[in-house]
Amino acid sequence: MASTGVRRTRYKRPACPFCRFEDQVVRIVYGDPGPETIEQSRRQEVALGGACAAPEAPQWYCRGCLRRFDAPGFADSAEAGIP
């Protein structure tokens, strides 16, 4: 498989502010998903957020309570290279 040049970084996920689960939280990916992102979505490692993202679009999704949210204090996932 070809490398995308993006460094994968382990990160601590924020706890969901609604249900407090941490292990159910995944990053929301915006834009046209490529094959790798689609596969990550199938494995429930990321959530697909749609083609366009507004600056205020939430960055995290809780699979436990099905809510989207932001987490102040956590690095912006795009800047940090977080999958």
N, C-alpha and C positions, 0 to 999 in steps of 0.2 A: 504494500500500500504506500502511496506517495505521501511524503510529509507535507503538511500545510504550512510549516514554518511557525506555527503557534505553539508556544511552550505551555504544556499542561501543568497546572499548579494545584496541589492539594489545598483545600481551603475549608475553613469552618463555616458551615451554613448557619444563617441566622435562624433562630426559633421563630415559628409563626406567631405573630402578635395576637392572633385570634384563638388558636387552639393550643399553642405552646409546644407543638411537636417540632423537633429539629430534623429528625430523620425522614420526614415527609416533604421537606422543602427542596425545590430544584430551581435552577436559574431559568428565566424566560429568555428565549432566543427570538429576536425579531429579524425580519428580512426573508429573502427567498432561501429556504433551506436546501443545502446540498445533500448528497447521499449520506454522508457521515452524520449530519445533524438529524436527518430523518431516522436513521438507525438509533441514535441516542434517544430520540423521542419515543421510539417503539420500546426501548429498554427502560423508559421512564426516568432517564438521567437528566433530561431537560424538558421544558414545556415550550411549544411553539406559540409565539405571540402574535403572529400575523406579519403581513408584508411591510407595513410602515410602523415606525415607533415615534411617538411624540416625545419631546424631552422629559415630560413628566410621566412617561409610561413606567409601570412598575417593573422591577427587575427580578422578583421572586414569586414563585407559585407554590402553594401548599397542596399536595395531593391528598392530605387528610381531610381538610375542610373546604377544598376547592376555591380558595381565595387567592387573589394576587395582592402583593404588597411591596413596599420599599423597606429597606432596613438601614436607617441612618447609622453611620459608623462602619459599614462594610464597604470595601472598595468597589467601585463600579466594575462590574464583571467584564465588560469589554476592555477597559483599560488594564485590568489585571491579567487578562488572558485566561480567565476561568471558563472551563467547559460547561 
